[in-house]
Amino acid sequence: MNSFNTSLISRILTVSSCLFIFLLGIMLLALSAGSAGSGIREGIRAVFSFFVEDPARDPILQTIIWQIRFPRVILAALVGATLSLGGLVFQALLRNPLAEPYILGISGGSAIGAIIGILMGFSRFPGVSITAFAGSMATLSLVLMMSSGQTVLKKDALLLSGVMVNAFCSAVIMFLISLTQDARLHNIIFWLMGDFSLVEMNQVYIVAATVLPCFVLVFCLSNSMNLMLMGKDIAQSMGVNFKLVTIALLITTSFMVSATVAQCGLIGFVGLVIPHLLRLLLGADHRLMVPACIIGGAGYMVTCDLLARTLPEHGEIPAGVITAIIGAPLFIFLLKKSKS
């Protein structure tokens, strides 16, 4: 039976179009704004002059926009979409509104794997990406083993296990950094906080080729996630292979999160902020939430990266700092609300 009726398709297209307009707007602003000495108006004009012949176009500004800012903006959008969707999937599978790759330690495990790959001299792709994925799967398995009861995952045990694993990952990361005595130390520390400052277009291609098929797979399983929220027995009676879908989604989500960590480091709380905000506005139907989280998460991450490089008077701060400033208070609020 087709799970997508005409009214749902219309709603998906409407919501996705509105979010996509917001995404295009913030991407245009991100391409135009910066520390190159030009104002927003000049930056916007320079963006459009790439498509329309303009005799007054500034070749230096064109280079800055399309060779430095453009790869950064696209990668930020891909990372935001990935982390937002990852949070949505973990919240659905674990039936915990506070589940998120960073909080559960999945991102931390990916970072450990990535740092090990870097210290061993592996190339960023595929070597570091493979070690990052191995680290994410190891921490995911550890969290699930620590928090699982006889049949179901306990909410408090899951959060406590994630916090413990996250603390352990942080300790291991600091230990690995202490072993590094060369110039890579500063780069690793800055990268760990979520860094888009040294993005190249080949990184964008790698991340896009990795995560876009994952987006498609998660969307195809979106109705299965709806049914799984009703319970294992009901989902299976409706034709859902509960175990297979769960394993496929966990592996897919861990894989795409580890791919983003390998390229730009640890960025937390995106998977907490965007799914909660969109769920309040749109409801809990994952057939609608999946595309909304992808586009909304992309716009949110581009916004955070824009703030990270424009708020400081000199230089910039890692984008992960902005997402933590916004997301950590929200996590505390939701945790307190869930206890009341």
Backbone hydrogen bonds in HBPLUS format (Angstrom, degrees):
<---DONOR---> <-ACCEPTOR-->    atom                        ^
c    i                          cat <-CA-CA->   ^        H-A-AA   ^      H-
h    n   atom  resd res      DA  || num        DHA   H-A  angle D-A-AA Bond
n    s   type  num  typ     dist DA aas  dist angle  dist       angle   num
A0009-ILE N   A0005-ASN O   2.98 MM   4  6.25 164.4  2.01 157.6 162.0     1
A0010-SER N   A0006-THR O   2.95 MM   4  6.15 158.5  2.00 148.4 154.5     2
A0011-ARG N   A0007-SER O   2.97 MM   4  6.18 151.7  2.06 140.8 148.4     3
A0012-ILE N   A0008-LEU O   2.83 MM   4  6.10 159.1  1.87 154.4 160.2     4
A0013-LEU N   A0009-ILE O   2.96 MM   4  6.17 163.4  1.99 150.8 154.8     5
A0014-THR N   A0010-SER O   2.95 MM   4  6.13 155.2  2.01 144.5 151.7     6
A0015-VAL N   A0011-ARG O   2.92 MM   4  6.06 177.2  1.92 156.8 157.6     7
A0016-SER N   A0012-ILE O   2.88 MM   4  5.88 163.9  1.90 148.9 154.4     8
A0017-SER N   A0013-LEU O   2.91 MM   4  5.88 151.3  1.99 138.6 146.5     9
A0018-CYS N   A0014-THR O   3.05 MM   4  6.31 161.2  2.09 150.3 154.8    10
A0019-LEU N   A0015-VAL O   3.00 MM   4  6.24 168.3  2.02 156.1 159.1    11
A0020-PHE N   A0016-SER O   2.82 MM   4  5.87 146.9  1.92 141.5 151.6    12
A0021-ILE N   A0017-SER O   2.95 MM   4  6.18 148.8  2.04 146.5 153.6    13
A0022-PHE N   A0018-CYS O   3.17 MM   4  6.52 157.7  2.22 145.0 150.6    14
A0023-LEU N   A0019-LEU O   2.86 MM   4  6.15 154.7  1.92 145.3 152.9    15
A0024-LEU N   A0020-PHE O   2.86 MM   4  6.11 162.7  1.89 151.2 154.7    16
A0025-GLY N   A0021-ILE O   2.97 MM   4  6.15 156.2  2.03 146.3 153.1    17
A0026-ILE N   A0022-PHE O   2.96 MM   4  6.22 163.5  1.99 155.8 159.0    18
A0027-MET N   A0023-LEU O   2.92 MM   4  6.04 150.1  2.01 147.5 156.4    19
A0028-LEU N   A0024-LEU O   2.94 MM   4  6.10 153.2  2.01 144.8 151.5    20
A0029-LEU N   A0025-GLY O   3.04 MM   4  6.32 156.4  2.10 144.8 151.2    21
A0030-ALA N   A0026-ILE O   2.86 MM   4  6.02 152.2  1.94 140.0 148.0    22
A0031-LEU N   A0027-MET O   2.90 MM   4  6.11 147.7  2.00 145.0 153.2    23
A0032-SER N   A0028-LEU O   3.04 MM   4  6.18 141.0  2.20 139.6 150.2    24
A0033-ALA N   A0029-LEU O   2.88 MM   4  5.95 152.0  1.96 153.7 159.6    25
A0043-GLY N   A0039-GLY O   2.95 MM   4  6.16 152.5  2.03 146.1 154.6    26
A0044-ILE N   A0040-ILE O   2.86 MM   4  6.12 161.9  1.90 157.3 160.7    27
A0045-ARG N   A0041-ARG O   3.00 MM   4  6.18 160.5  2.04 146.2 152.1    28
A0046-ALA N   A0042-GLU O   2.89 MM   4  6.09 148.8  1.99 141.4 150.1    29
A0047-VAL N   A0043-GLY O   2.95 MM   4  6.27 147.0  2.06 146.0 154.9    30
A0048-PHE N   A0044-ILE O   3.08 MM   4  6.41 166.8  2.09 156.6 157.9    31
A0049-SER N   A0045-ARG O   2.89 MM   4  5.98 139.9  2.05 142.4 154.2    32
A0050-PHE N   A0047-VAL O   3.27 MM   3  5.65 156.0  2.33 105.2 112.3    33
A0051-PHE N   A0048-PHE O   3.07 MM   3  5.54 143.3  2.21 109.3 118.0    34
A0052-VAL N   A0048-PHE O   3.08 MM   4  6.33 146.8  2.19 146.0 156.3    35
A0057-ARG N   A0054-ASP O   3.12 MM   3  5.52 162.8  2.15 121.1 121.2    36
A0062-GLN N   A0058-ASP O   2.94 MM   4  6.18 154.4  2.00 153.0 161.2    37
A0063-THR N   A0059-PRO O   3.02 MM   4  6.20 152.2  2.09 139.8 146.4    38
A0064-ILE N   A0060-ILE O   3.01 MM   4  6.34 158.8  2.06 149.3 154.9    39
A0065-ILE N   A0061-LEU O   2.95 MM   4  6.14 162.3  1.98 151.3 155.6    40
A0066-TRP N   A0062-GLN O   2.99 MM   4  6.08 175.9  1.99 155.1 156.4    41
A0067-GLN N   A0063-THR O   2.91 MM   4  5.46 150.8  1.99 141.7 148.7    42
A0068-ILE N   A0064-ILE O   3.21 MM   4  5.18 141.4  2.37 119.5 127.8    43
A0069-ARG N   A0064-ILE O   2.99 MM   5  6.37 162.4  2.02 159.4 165.2    44
A0070-PHE N   A0065-ILE O   2.79 MM   5  5.93 140.3  1.94 150.9 163.7    45
A0073-VAL N   A0069-ARG O   2.84 MM   4  6.06 159.4  1.88 160.4 166.1    46
A0074-ILE N   A0070-PHE O   3.04 MM   4  6.23 168.3  2.06 158.2 160.8    47
A0075-LEU N   A0071-PRO O   2.97 MM   4  6.06 163.9  2.00 148.2 152.9    48
A0076-ALA N   A0072-ARG O   2.93 MM   4  6.07 159.1  1.98 146.8 153.0    49
A0077-ALA N   A0073-VAL O   3.00 MM   4  6.23 153.1  2.08 145.0 152.1    50
A0078-LEU N   A0074-ILE O   3.00 MM   4  6.31 157.4  2.05 149.4 155.2    51
A0079-VAL N   A0075-LEU O   2.88 MM   4  6.08 162.1  1.91 155.0 159.8    52
A0080-GLY N   A0076-ALA O   2.90 MM   4  6.02 164.4  1.93 148.9 153.5    53
A0081-ALA N   A0077-ALA O   2.98 MM   4  6.12 161.0  2.02 147.1 152.3    54
A0082-THR N   A0078-LEU O   2.99 MM   4  6.13 157.8  2.04 144.7 150.9    55
A0083-LEU N   A0079-VAL O   2.94 MM   4  6.15 171.7  1.95 159.7 160.7    56
A0084-SER N   A0080-GLY O   3.00 MM   4  5.97 159.9  2.04 146.8 152.8    57
A0085-LEU N   A0081-ALA O   3.01 MM   4  6.06 164.0  2.03 145.5 150.3    58
A0086-GLY N   A0082-THR O   2.81 MM   4  5.95 151.4  1.89 145.3 154.6    59
A0087-GLY N   A0083-LEU O   3.00 MM   4  6.19 154.8  2.06 144.1 149.2    60
A0088-LEU N   A0084-SER O   3.13 MM   4  6.44 157.7  2.19 145.9 151.7    61
A0089-VAL N   A0085-LEU O   2.98 MM   4  6.25 161.0  2.02 153.9 158.1    62
A0090-PHE N   A0086-GLY O   3.04 MM   4  6.24 169.8  2.05 153.1 155.8    63
A0091-GLN N   A0087-GLY O   2.97 MM   4  6.08 158.2  2.02 149.1 155.4    64
A0092-ALA N   A0088-LEU O   3.06 MM   4  6.26 147.3  2.17 142.8 151.3    65
A0093-LEU N   A0089-VAL O   2.88 MM   4  6.08 171.3  1.88 161.2 163.1    66
A0094-LEU N   A0090-PHE O   2.95 MM   4  5.76 164.4  1.97 146.0 151.1    67
A0096-ASN N   A0091-GLN O   3.23 MM   5  4.98 137.0  2.42 124.1 135.3    68
A0099-ALA N   A0096-ASN O   3.14 MM   3  5.52 169.4  2.15 117.0 120.0    69
A0104-LEU N   A0100-GLU O   2.91 MM   4  5.95 164.0  1.93 172.1 177.4    70
A0106-ILE N   A0101-PRO O   2.90 MM   5  4.99 121.5  2.25 155.7 164.3    71
A0107-SER N   A0101-PRO O   3.20 MM   6  5.67 160.2  2.24 120.4 122.1    72
A0105-GLY N   A0102-TYR O   3.18 MM   3  5.29 153.6  2.25 101.9 109.9    73
A0109-GLY N   A0105-GLY O   2.89 MM   4  6.12 156.8  1.94 150.0 155.3    74
A0110-SER N   A0106-ILE O   2.99 MM   4  6.27 152.8  2.07 144.6 152.4    75
A0111-ALA N   A0107-SER O   2.88 MM   4  6.18 149.3  1.98 145.6 154.3    76
A0112-ILE N   A0108-GLY O   2.99 MM   4  6.33 154.9  2.05 148.7 154.8    77
A0113-GLY N   A0109-GLY O   3.07 MM   4  6.33 167.2  2.08 149.6 152.5    78
A0114-ALA N   A0110-SER O   2.83 MM   4  6.07 155.1  1.89 147.7 155.3    79
A0115-ILE N   A0111-ALA O   2.84 MM   4  6.03 163.4  1.86 154.2 157.9    80
A0116-ILE N   A0112-ILE O   2.96 MM   4  6.18 163.1  1.99 153.0 157.8    81
A0117-GLY N   A0113-GLY O   2.99 MM   4  6.22 156.0  2.04 143.9 150.7    82
A0118-ILE N   A0114-ALA O   2.86 MM   4  6.17 151.4  1.94 147.6 155.9    83
A0119-LEU N   A0115-ILE O   2.84 MM   4  6.07 167.0  1.85 158.1 160.5    84
A0120-MET N   A0116-ILE O   2.95 MM   4  6.08 139.6  2.11 142.5 153.4    85
A0122-PHE N   A0117-GLY O   2.94 MM   5  5.35 156.4  2.00 166.6 160.4    86
A0121-GLY N   A0118-ILE O   3.01 MM   3  5.18 154.5  2.08 103.5 111.3    87
A0128-VAL N   A0123-SER O   2.94 MM   5  6.19 161.2  1.98 161.2 165.0    88
A0130-ILE N   A0126-PRO O   2.89 MM   4  6.04 151.4  1.97 156.8 164.3    89
A0131-THR N   A0127-GLY O   3.12 MM   4  6.48 163.3  2.15 154.1 158.0    90
A0132-ALA N   A0128-VAL O   2.88 MM   4  6.02 151.0  1.97 146.5 155.1    91
A0133-PHE N   A0129-SER O   3.01 MM   4  6.19 154.5  2.07 142.4 148.6    92
A0134-ALA N   A0130-ILE O   2.97 MM   4  6.24 157.0  2.03 148.8 155.3    93
A0135-GLY N   A0131-THR O   2.98 MM   4  6.18 152.6  2.06 141.6 148.7    94
A0136-SER N   A0132-ALA O   2.97 MM   4  6.26 153.0  2.04 146.8 154.0    95
A0137-MET N   A0133-PHE O   3.01 MM   4  6.24 161.0  2.05 152.8 157.0    96
A0138-ALA N   A0134-ALA O   3.04 MM   4  6.18 151.3  2.12 143.4 151.4    97
A0139-THR N   A0135-GLY O   3.09 MM   4  6.31 163.9  2.12 149.9 153.1    98
A0140-LEU N   A0136-SER O   2.96 MM   4  6.07 156.8  2.01 145.8 152.9    99
A0141-SER N   A0137-MET O   2.99 MM   4  6.06 162.8  2.02 144.0 148.5   100
A0142-LEU N   A0138-ALA O   3.02 MM   4  6.20 153.8  2.09 142.7 150.4   101
A0143-VAL N   A0139-THR O   2.90 MM   4  6.10 162.9  1.93 152.5 156.0   102
A0144-LEU N   A0140-LEU O   3.02 MM   4  6.20 166.2  2.04 152.3 156.0   103
A0145-MET N   A0141-SER O   2.96 MM   4  6.10 156.2  2.02 146.3 153.0   104
A0146-MET N   A0142-LEU O   2.96 MM   4  6.11 156.6  2.02 148.1 154.5   105
A0147-SER N   A0143-VAL O   3.03 MM   4  6.12 145.6  2.15 145.9 154.5   106
A0148-SER N   A0144-LEU O   3.04 MM   4  5.74 128.5  2.31 141.9 150.6   107
A0149-GLY N   A0152-VAL O   3.20 MM   3  5.66 153.7  2.27 137.2 145.2   108
A0158-LEU N   A0154-LYS O   2.87 MM   4  6.00 149.8  1.96 152.6 161.2   109
A0159-LEU N   A0155-LYS O   3.18 MM   4  6.51 165.3  2.21 154.5 156.6   110
A0160-LEU N   A0156-ASP O   2.96 MM   4  6.13 168.9  1.97 155.0 158.6   111
A0161-SER N   A0157-ALA O   2.88 MM   4  5.90 156.4  1.93 142.3 149.3   112
A0162-GLY N   A0158-LEU O   2.91 MM   4  6.12 157.9  1.95 148.3 154.6   113
A0163-VAL N   A0159-LEU O   2.91 MM   4  6.17 160.2  1.94 153.0 157.8   114
A0164-MET N   A0160-LEU O   2.97 MM   4  6.16 161.3  2.00 148.4 153.6   115
A0165-VAL N   A0161-SER O   2.88 MM   4  6.06 165.9  1.90 153.2 157.2   116
A0166-ASN N   A0162-GLY O   2.83 MM   4  5.93 154.3  1.90 145.0 153.1   117
A0167-ALA N   A0163-VAL O   2.92 MM   4  6.16 155.6  1.98 147.1 153.0   118
A0168-PHE N   A0164-MET O   2.94 MM   4  6.21 156.8  1.99 148.0 154.7   119
A0169-CYS N   A0165-VAL O   2.80 MM   4  6.04 157.3  1.85 149.8 156.2   120
A0170-SER N   A0166-ASN O   2.93 MM   4  6.19 154.9  1.99 147.0 153.6   121
A0171-ALA N   A0167-ALA O   3.04 MM   4  6.32 153.0  2.12 144.6 151.5   122
A0172-VAL N   A0168-PHE O   2.95 MM   4  6.27 159.1  2.00 151.5 157.2   123
A0173-ILE N   A0169-CYS O   2.83 MM   4  6.05 158.3  1.88 151.1 157.5   124
A0174-MET N   A0170-SER O   2.98 MM   4  6.21 161.9  2.01 148.0 152.2   125
A0175-PHE N   A0171-ALA O   2.96 MM   4  6.20 151.6  2.04 144.6 152.9   126
A0176-LEU N   A0172-VAL O   2.87 MM   4  6.16 159.3  1.91 152.6 157.7   127
A0177-ILE N   A0173-ILE O   2.90 MM   4  6.16 156.1  1.96 150.5 157.5   128
A0178-SER N   A0174-MET O   2.92 MM   4  6.11 148.8  2.02 141.7 150.2   129
A0179-LEU N   A0176-LEU O   3.15 MM   3  5.25 140.0  2.32  96.6 107.9   130
A0180-THR N   A0177-ILE O   2.93 MM   3  5.20 152.9  2.00 107.5 116.4   131
A0185-LEU N   A0182-ASP O   3.24 MM   3  6.15 173.8  2.25 125.4 127.2   132
A0188-ILE N   A0184-ARG O   2.93 MM   4  6.08 157.2  1.98 156.8 162.9   133
A0189-ILE N   A0185-LEU O   3.05 MM   4  6.31 164.9  2.07 156.3 159.8   134
A0190-PHE N   A0186-HIS O   3.00 MM   4  6.17 168.0  2.01 154.5 157.6   135
A0191-TRP N   A0187-ASN O   2.87 MM   4  5.89 154.8  1.93 143.1 151.1   136
A0192-LEU N   A0188-ILE O   2.89 MM   4  6.05 145.9  2.01 145.7 154.3   137
A0193-MET N   A0190-PHE O   3.25 MM   3  5.55 144.2  2.38 103.4 112.6   138
A0194-GLY N   A0191-TRP O   3.08 MM   3  5.41 163.4  2.11 116.2 118.5   139
A0266-LEU N   A0192-LEU O   3.22 MM  74  5.08 137.6  2.41 101.3 111.0   140
A0320-GLY N   A0193-MET O   3.06 MM 127  5.19 117.8  2.47 139.4 152.6   141
A0319-ALA N   A0194-GLY O   2.98 MM 125  5.48 121.4  2.34 165.0 165.1   142
A0195-ASP N   A0264-CYS O   3.01 MM  69  5.31 141.0  2.17 139.6 148.9   143
A0203-GLN N   A0200-GLU O   3.04 MM   3  5.56 135.9  2.25 110.8 121.8   144
A0204-VAL N   A0201-MET O   3.08 MM   3  5.04 117.3  2.49  93.7 108.9   145
A0205-TYR N   A0201-MET O   3.07 MM   4  6.45 156.2  2.13 151.6 157.3   146
A0206-ILE N   A0202-ASN O   3.08 MM   4  6.29 157.7  2.13 143.0 148.5   147
A0207-VAL N   A0203-GLN O   2.98 MM   4  6.20 171.8  1.99 155.2 156.9   148
A0208-ALA N   A0204-VAL O   2.89 MM   4  5.97 165.0  1.91 151.8 156.8   149
A0209-ALA N   A0205-TYR O   2.93 MM   4  6.02 164.1  1.95 148.0 152.6   150
A0210-THR N   A0206-ILE O   3.06 MM   4  6.19 135.3  2.27 139.3 151.3   151
A0210-THR N   A0207-VAL O   3.12 MM   3  5.05 128.4  2.40  93.3 107.4   152
A0211-VAL N   A0207-VAL O   2.86 MM   4  6.02 170.7  1.87 163.6 164.2   153
A0212-LEU N   A0208-ALA O   3.09 MM   4  5.64 161.8  2.13 142.8 148.3   154
A0214-CYS N   A0211-VAL O   2.99 MM   3  5.00 117.4  2.39  97.9 114.4   155
A0215-PHE N   A0211-VAL O   2.93 MM   4  6.29 147.6  2.03 154.5 164.2   156
A0216-VAL N   A0212-LEU O   3.19 MM   4  6.54 158.5  2.24 150.7 155.2   157
A0217-LEU N   A0213-PRO O   3.04 MM   4  6.32 159.6  2.09 147.7 152.8   158
A0218-VAL N   A0214-CYS O   2.97 MM   4  6.18 167.4  1.98 154.4 157.4   159
A0219-PHE N   A0215-PHE O   2.97 MM   4  6.19 159.5  2.02 150.1 155.9   160
A0220-CYS N   A0216-VAL O   2.98 MM   4  6.23 154.1  2.04 147.9 155.0   161
A0221-LEU N   A0217-LEU O   3.12 MM   4  6.40 135.7  2.32 142.2 154.0   162
A0221-LEU N   A0218-VAL O   3.11 MM   3  5.09 130.5  2.36  94.9 108.3   163
A0222-SER N   A0219-PHE O   3.11 MM   3  4.94 164.7  2.14 105.6 108.3   164
A0225-MET N   A0221-LEU O   3.08 MM   4  6.46 145.6  2.20 147.9 157.1   165
A0226-ASN N   A0222-SER O   3.20 MM   4  6.60 148.1  2.30 141.1 149.2   166
A0227-LEU N   A0223-ASN O   3.10 MM   4  6.45 157.7  2.15 148.5 153.2   167
A0228-MET N   A0224-SER O   2.88 MM   4  6.08 149.9  1.97 146.6 155.6   168
A0229-LEU N   A0225-MET O   3.17 MM   4  6.35 138.0  2.35 143.1 151.4   169
A0230-MET N   A0227-LEU O   3.06 MM   3  5.46 150.0  2.15 106.8 115.7   170
A0231-GLY N   A0228-MET O   3.12 MM   3  5.35 160.5  2.16 106.7 112.9   171
A0235-ALA N   A0231-GLY O   3.01 MM   4  6.12 164.0  2.04 153.0 158.1   172
A0236-GLN N   A0232-LYS O   2.95 MM   4  6.11 162.6  1.98 152.5 156.9   173
A0237-SER N   A0233-ASP O   2.96 MM   4  6.13 150.6  2.05 144.1 152.6   174
A0238-MET N   A0234-ILE O   3.05 MM   4  6.29 128.0  2.33 139.7 152.9   175
A0238-MET N   A0235-ALA O   3.11 MM   3  5.12 136.6  2.31  95.3 107.6   176
A0240-VAL N   A0235-ALA O   2.97 MM   5  5.35 160.3  2.01 145.4 142.3   177
A0239-GLY N   A0236-GLN O   3.06 MM   3  5.09 160.3  2.10 106.3 109.3   178
A0242-PHE N   A0240-VAL O   3.03 MM   2  5.50 113.4  2.49 110.6  93.6   179
A0245-VAL N   A0241-ASN O   2.93 MM   4  6.02 172.7  1.94 169.3 171.5   180
A0246-THR N   A0242-PHE O   3.01 MM   4  6.06 161.0  2.04 147.6 153.4   181
A0247-ILE N   A0243-LYS O   3.00 MM   4  6.18 169.1  2.01 152.8 155.5   182
A0248-ALA N   A0244-LEU O   2.91 MM   4  6.03 163.0  1.94 149.1 154.6   183
A0249-LEU N   A0245-VAL O   2.93 MM   4  6.06 160.7  1.96 150.0 154.8   184
A0250-LEU N   A0246-THR O   2.94 MM   4  6.11 161.9  1.97 152.0 157.3   185
A0251-ILE N   A0247-ILE O   2.97 MM   4  6.06 168.6  1.98 153.5 156.6   186
A0252-THR N   A0248-ALA O   2.94 MM   4  5.95 161.0  1.97 143.1 149.4   187
A0253-THR N   A0249-LEU O   2.90 MM   4  5.89 165.0  1.92 146.1 150.6   188
A0254-SER N   A0250-LEU O   3.00 MM   4  6.07 164.0  2.03 144.9 149.9   189
A0255-PHE N   A0251-ILE O   2.88 MM   4  5.95 152.4  1.96 146.0 154.2   190
A0256-MET N   A0252-THR O   3.01 MM   4  6.29 162.8  2.04 151.8 155.0   191
A0257-VAL N   A0253-THR O   2.99 MM   4  6.12 157.9  2.04 150.3 156.8   192
A0258-SER N   A0254-SER O   2.96 MM   4  6.01 161.1  1.99 143.8 149.4   193
A0259-ALA N   A0255-PHE O   3.07 MM   4  6.28 143.1  2.21 140.1 150.0   194
A0260-THR N   A0256-MET O   3.30 MM   4  6.58 149.5  2.40 140.5 146.4   195
A0261-VAL N   A0257-VAL O   3.02 MM   4  6.34 159.6  2.07 153.0 159.1   196
A0262-ALA N   A0258-SER O   2.95 MM   4  6.06 158.8  1.99 146.7 151.9   197
A0263-GLN N   A0260-THR O   3.17 MM   3  5.26 131.6  2.42  96.3 108.9   198
A0264-CYS N   A0260-THR O   2.92 MM   4  6.09 158.9  1.96 157.0 162.7   199
A0265-GLY N   A0261-VAL O   2.86 MM   4  4.36 147.5  1.96 129.0 127.3   200
A0272-LEU N   A0269-PHE O   3.11 MM   3  4.98 154.2  2.17  97.4 105.3   201
A0273-VAL N   A0269-PHE O   3.02 MM   4  6.21 167.5  2.03 158.9 159.5   202
A0274-ILE N   A0270-VAL O   3.29 MM   4  6.19 160.0  2.34 151.5 154.1   203
A0277-LEU N   A0273-VAL O   3.02 MM   4  6.17 163.2  2.05 153.8 159.0   204
A0278-LEU N   A0274-ILE O   2.93 MM   4  6.04 174.5  1.93 164.5 165.7   205
A0279-ARG N   A0275-PRO O   2.85 MM   4  5.81 147.5  1.95 140.5 150.0   206
A0280-LEU N   A0276-HIS O   3.13 MM   4  6.29 151.0  2.22 144.2 150.4   207
A0281-LEU N   A0277-LEU O   3.27 MM   4  6.56 144.2  2.41 138.8 148.3   208
A0282-LEU N   A0278-LEU O   2.71 MM   4  5.70 157.2  1.76 154.8 160.8   209
A0283-GLY N   A0279-ARG O   2.96 MM   4  4.78 147.4  2.07 122.3 128.5   210
A0288-LEU N   A0285-ASP O   3.08 MM   3  5.63 145.1  2.21 112.2 120.9   211
A0289-MET N   A0285-ASP O   2.88 MM   4  6.07 157.7  1.93 145.4 152.7   212
A0290-VAL N   A0286-HIS O   2.98 MM   4  5.58 161.5  2.01 136.4 138.5   213
A0292-ALA N   A0288-LEU O   3.27 MM   4  6.33 155.2  2.34 144.6 151.8   214
A0293-CYS N   A0289-MET O   2.74 MM   4  5.80 157.9  1.79 152.5 157.2   215
A0294-ILE N   A0290-VAL O   3.08 MM   4  6.29 154.9  2.15 149.6 156.6   216
A0295-ILE N   A0291-PRO O   3.08 MM   4  6.27 172.3  2.09 152.3 153.1   217
A0296-GLY N   A0292-ALA O   2.73 MM   4  5.63 157.3  1.78 147.5 155.3   218
A0297-GLY N   A0293-CYS O   2.80 MM   4  5.36 152.4  1.87 129.8 138.7   219
A0298-ALA N   A0294-ILE O   3.19 MM   4  6.21 148.0  2.30 131.9 140.3   220
A0299-GLY N   A0295-ILE O   3.06 MM   4  6.36 162.1  2.09 150.7 154.4   221
A0300-TYR N   A0296-GLY O   2.93 MM   4  6.13 156.1  1.99 148.3 155.4   222
A0301-MET N   A0297-GLY O   3.00 MM   4  6.13 161.1  2.04 147.9 152.0   223
A0302-VAL N   A0298-ALA O   3.07 MM   4  6.28 159.5  2.12 150.1 155.7   224
A0303-THR N   A0299-GLY O   3.01 MM   4  6.18 152.2  2.09 142.0 149.8   225
A0304-CYS N   A0300-TYR O   2.95 MM   4  6.26 158.5  2.00 149.0 154.4   226
A0305-ASP N   A0301-MET O   2.92 MM   4  6.11 160.5  1.95 149.3 154.5   227
A0306-LEU N   A0302-VAL O   2.91 MM   4  6.06 150.7  2.00 142.5 150.8   228
A0307-LEU N   A0303-THR O   2.97 MM   4  6.28 156.5  2.03 150.4 156.3   229
A0308-ALA N   A0304-CYS O   2.88 MM   4  6.10 148.9  1.98 142.7 152.2   230
A0309-ARG N   A0305-ASP O   3.16 MM   4  6.41 140.1  2.33 143.9 151.8   231
A0310-THR N   A0306-LEU O   3.10 MM   4  6.14 121.7  2.45 139.7 154.1   232
A0310-THR N   A0307-LEU O   3.35 MM   3  5.18 145.5  2.48  94.3 103.8   233
A0311-LEU N   A0307-LEU O   2.91 MM   4  5.43 159.5  1.95 145.1 147.2   234
A0317-ILE N   A0308-ALA O   2.99 MM   9  5.14 168.2  2.00 142.3 145.3   235
A0321-VAL N   A0318-PRO O   3.09 MM   3  5.62 149.9  2.18 110.8 118.8   236
A0322-ILE N   A0319-ALA O   3.11 MM   3  5.37 120.3  2.48 102.5 115.8   237
A0323-THR N   A0319-ALA O   3.18 MM   4  6.58 163.4  2.21 155.0 159.0   238
A0324-ALA N   A0320-GLY O   3.06 MM   4  6.10 148.5  2.17 135.5 143.7   239
A0325-ILE N   A0321-VAL O   2.99 MM   4  6.19 154.3  2.06 146.4 153.2   240
A0326-ILE N   A0322-ILE O   3.13 MM   4  6.40 152.6  2.21 149.3 155.9   241
A0327-GLY N   A0323-THR O   2.75 MM   4  5.75 160.6  1.79 144.8 151.7   242
A0328-ALA N   A0324-ALA O   2.92 MM   4  5.42 165.6  1.94 138.7 143.3   243
A0331-PHE N   A0327-GLY O   2.90 MM   4  6.18 153.8  1.97 154.9 162.6   244
A0332-ILE N   A0328-ALA O   3.06 MM   4  6.37 160.6  2.10 154.4 158.8   245
A0333-PHE N   A0329-PRO O   2.95 MM   4  6.18 158.0  2.00 146.8 153.0   246
A0334-LEU N   A0330-LEU O   2.87 MM   4  6.10 164.6  1.90 154.6 158.2   247
A0335-LEU N   A0331-PHE O   2.86 MM   4  5.98 155.9  1.91 148.9 156.2   248
A0336-LYS N   A0332-ILE O   2.96 MM   4  6.12 159.8  2.00 147.2 152.4   249
A0337-LYS N   A0333-PHE O   2.88 MM   4  6.07 153.8  1.95 145.7 153.8   250
A0338-SER N   A0334-LEU O   2.87 MM   4  6.03 150.6  1.96 144.6 151.9   251
A0339-LYS N   A0336-LYS O   3.21 MM   3  5.23 136.5  2.41  94.9 106.7   252
A0340-SER N   A0337-LYS O   3.26 MM   3  5.29 139.5  2.43  96.5 107.3   253
